[in-house]
Structures are given as C-alpha cells and as structure tokens.
Amino acid sequence: MRRHLVALAKRTGLYGPAKAIQERLIYHRPRTARQRRQIMRVYAQFMKDGDLCFDVGAHFGTRTDVFLRLGASVVAIEPQDVCIATLRRTYGRNQRVTLVQAALGEQEGQQEMTLSNAPAVSSLSPSWIDAVKASGRFPKCEWTETVTVPVTTLDALIARYGQPAFIKVDVEGFEDRVFAGLSQPVPAISFEYTPEFISAAIGSIRHLATLGRVRFNRPVDEPAGRPRPQWIDADAMCNVLSALPPDTAVDDLYARFEL
C-alpha cells in the first residue's frame, strides 16, 4: 500500500513537497534542535564567518542550514530532482547559497543513479546498495528506479567557485569516486562511511593521503559527532575502520590537512 501511495504522490507532483515538509518537521523538533546546536559546535571547529563550504549530497539541506547559521557561504550539490526542488524553494533566493544539480565523481560526464523511496539513501554505487540490502541496514528502503544524472568533480567546482574551507560529503558508497576527482588539499573534510562497505572509506583515505599531510578523526559515538582528542594518520585510521564490526552504525570521518 505504501509503495502505491508513494507512486501516486510522484505522479501527481506531491511527493517532493510532502517529503520536504516531513523533513522540516523532524528538523525543527526540540530534540533535533538540541542536536543541531551540538552539531554547530562541532562544525564551528572547521569554519568561520565568511568561509566557503561545499555540501556534497545536500539532500534536503539540513547541513546547508547549519553552515549558513555559522556564517558560511555554501555550494550545495545534489543530483536528485525531488531534493533540488526543495533546496530551490528553501534557498533559491539566499545570496549565500549556490545550488548545483549534479553528482560528483572522478570525471565530468553522466552516471546512472538508483533512486530510493528514502532520497537520503539513493546511490550511484550498485555495490553499496547490494551491501546494505544484504545487511538489512535500511529495512524499509527500496531501490526501484534508475535515472541518468550529470556528474562534475570537486576540482571543477573549486575552479569555478574557489577553494572551500570545508567539504562535507554524504553520497552512500560513492565517496572514493568523489575524492578521485580532487587533486589538491583543502583545509578540512567530512565524509560518511558504511561499515559493511568500508572499502569506499578506505579508498577515500588512501587518496586523500596522496594530496598532502593529512590527519583523520573518527567521532565520539554520539548524535553530534564530536571529534576525538587525537587525530591519527591514514594507516592508523584504515586499521581502525578495517576492525569495525559490519553492524556498527553509519558515521562520519573527519580529515584535516596541514596546509
């Protein structure tokens, strides 16, 4: 029944607005608001008023909102129609937000993306989808539709908009391909990892380590994702990730370059 209702909402153009309203209601719950304040304190370590940030995999803009509250300007990159429509309604007139409807990868072109009934877990990585299906991590999610999306690179975005102080990447198993399109160090990065598909995170770490002196941090296990006191090198972080049980929670990693 739920699948038929979602299909009907998509045909009538109501799915995007309804999903956006749901996301915003969740975002403004008191508990979520407290978590947002905690998250702001975390991100404040990596950016200051007037900085430029890239929000890669912006989805419905929750991190874009945080970066704006910290005084940053944001390039929000998102390939999905349903998400970009919400971003345009929310930030289309904001002079500190630039919206780019594209995915990121190793080179410019096009790529097949598999859409989910939960847009936050749509992915350009069929292998990642197979892994999370096998593990049962997202039991209510389905991936039933494939679309072709434009692809650009981090290098191309930097050439166009300037070097960001911070890049956040949330792309469901495509992280290593995103960083393959980066050939220069930036001050700080965060990116998501999925334990049952840890190869994407390890590939990302290995590539970032070729760009300059970089240290990594796996946050404390809490909703705000506070970094641990000690930053470690690429080999040490790869060892930490390789030892994680597959059922460990999805989380973010931080990378900080010595420029």
N, C-alpha and C positions, 0 to 999 in steps of 0.2 A: 504493500500500500504506500509506504513512504517513498519508494522509488517512483511510483506513478505520480505522486504529488509533486516530487521534485521535477520530473519530466514536464508536467503540466506548467509548473511555475516558470521553467526555462522557455517553453514555447510562448508563453504569454508575456515574457519580459519582466516577471515579478520576482524571479529567483534572486537576482543581484540585489535589488533594494531590500528584500526580506532578509537575506543573509547579512547585509551590511547593518541593518537595524539590530539583528541578533548580536552581531559582534560588538556594536557600540554599547548595547545594554550590558553585556558582560564586562566590557572595558570600564564602564562607569560604576560598577558595583562597589560598595565601600571597601570590601576585601581586596578587590582588584586595584582600586585606587591606592590603597596602602602599599600593595606590591609595586605599583608604578612608581611611587615615591622612592621605594627602596632601589628599584632598577635605575632611576635617575641618578641616585648617589653612586651607583656602580659606573654608569657611562660618563659621569662627570670627571672620572679619572682620566678619560681618554680624549675629551674635547672641552673647548671653552667657547664663550660667546664669540660669534662671528666665524667660527670654523666651518669648513665644508665636510659633509658626511655623505657617504653612499649607502643607501638602504637597498640591498640586493635581495630580491624576493620580498618586496614590501607588503604583499598580500593586501590587507585592508588598512594598513597604515599605523598600526599601534606603535611600532618603533619610530616611524617618522614623527609621530606626535611627541614622543619622548625627546628626540633630538631637537625638535623645534622648541620645546619647553626649556631646553638647556641653552638656547640661543644660537644654535647652528642653522646653517642653510643645508638643504637636503636634496640630493638627486635620488629619487625613488624609482627603482627599476622593477617592473612587474610585467610578465607576458600575458596574464590571463584577462580576458575581456571583462569577466564579472568583477574582478578586483580593480582593474584600472578604471572602470566606470565609477566605482565607489571613491577611489582616490581623486578622480576629477571632481566629483561632487564635493568632496571634503576639502581638497587643497588646490583646486583649479585656479582660484583667484589669489592664492597665497604667493607673494613675490619671493619668498624664501624657499619655495618648493619647485623643483623641476621634475616632471613626470616623463619617464621613458618607457614606452610599451615594448619590451623586448626581454628575452632571456639572455644570460651571459654564458660564454663558452670559450673555447680555445681560439676560435677564429670567427670572423663575421660570416653570416650566411643564414641558413634556416635549419630548424631541428624539429623533430616530432616530439610533442609533449602529450603525456597521458593525463587527462583531467580526472579529478576525483569529485565525488559528491561533497567532500570537505576540501575546499580550494587550498587550504594550507598544506595539504599533502599531495597535491598534483606534482608530477615529476617528469623530468627529461631523462631519467635513468630507469629503463625497464628492469635492470638487475636489482636496483634498490626496491622497486615495487615488489618484485618476486621475493626478496628477502623479508620485507615487513609482512607480506601476506603469509609466508611460511611460519614466521614467528608469532603471528596473531597480535602484533603490537597495536594495530588500529582495527579492531574487530568490526566496527560499524562503517568502515570506509570501503568504498568500491571504486574501481578504476575502469571505466567503461567507454570512454570517448577519447579519441586521439585527434589533435589538431597540429597544424604546422605553425610555428611561431618564428619571428625574426630573432636572430642571435647577434649580439655585439660582444665586445670584450672590455675588460677593465682598462686595458691600455687605451682603447679608443675613447672611453668615457673620460679618462684622465686628460687625454689630448684635447678633448672638447671643453671640459668643464674645469679642469685644474686638478691638482693633487689634493685628495681629501686627507683630513686629519684622522679619519676613522672610516672603516668599511665594515658593515655588517652583512653577512652572507647567510641566507636561510633558503636552501634550494633542494632539499630532500635527495641527497645522494649524488648530486652533481657538483659538489664542492671542488673536487680536484680538477674538473674541467673548467670551472670558473677561474681558478687560480692559474691554470695553464695559460690563460690569456692575460696574465700580469707579468711584466718583465722588469719591474722596478719596485724597490721597497717603499712602503708607506708607513707612517708612524704607528698605527695600531689597527688591528683587525679582530673581529669575532666571527666565528662560523660554527654552525651546528654539526654535530656528529650523531650517528645512529649506531649503537654497539654491534648489531648484527650485520652491519655493512661498514665496518670500521676501516676498510681499505680506502674509502674515499677520504677519510680524515687523515690517514697516514700518508696518502699520496699528496694531500694538500700541505701537510707539514714538511715533507721532503722537498717539495717545490719551493715553498717559502724560504726554506733554509738555503737555497741556492741564490737568493736575491740579496742577501746581506746578513749582518749579525742580528739574530732574532732569538727571542726567548718566548716560551709558551706557558700558559697557565690554564689549569682545569679548575673551574669554580667550586666553591664550597657547595655542598648539597642543600640548597635552599632556593625558594622561588626567585629571589633577586639575582642569583648567580654571582655572588661576590667572589672576586679572585682570591686565591690563597696567598699567603705572605710570600712564598718562594716561587720565583719564575725559573723554569728549567729549560734545557736545550732540546733540540729536535729529537735526538736519540732517546733521551730520557722520557720525553712525552710519548714517543711511539711505543716505548716499552710499557708505559702506564696504560695506554689505550689497548694494546695487544692483550693485556692481562684482565681486561674487564669482562665480566660475565655477559653473555648476549642479552640477558633480560635487564641489564642496567638501564636506567632512564635515559632518554634522549637529552642531550645537554649541549652547551656551547663550549668552545675553546677560545681563548684569547691569544693573540700574537702581538708582540711589541718589538719593533725594530729599533736598533741603536743607530740613529742617523747622524 
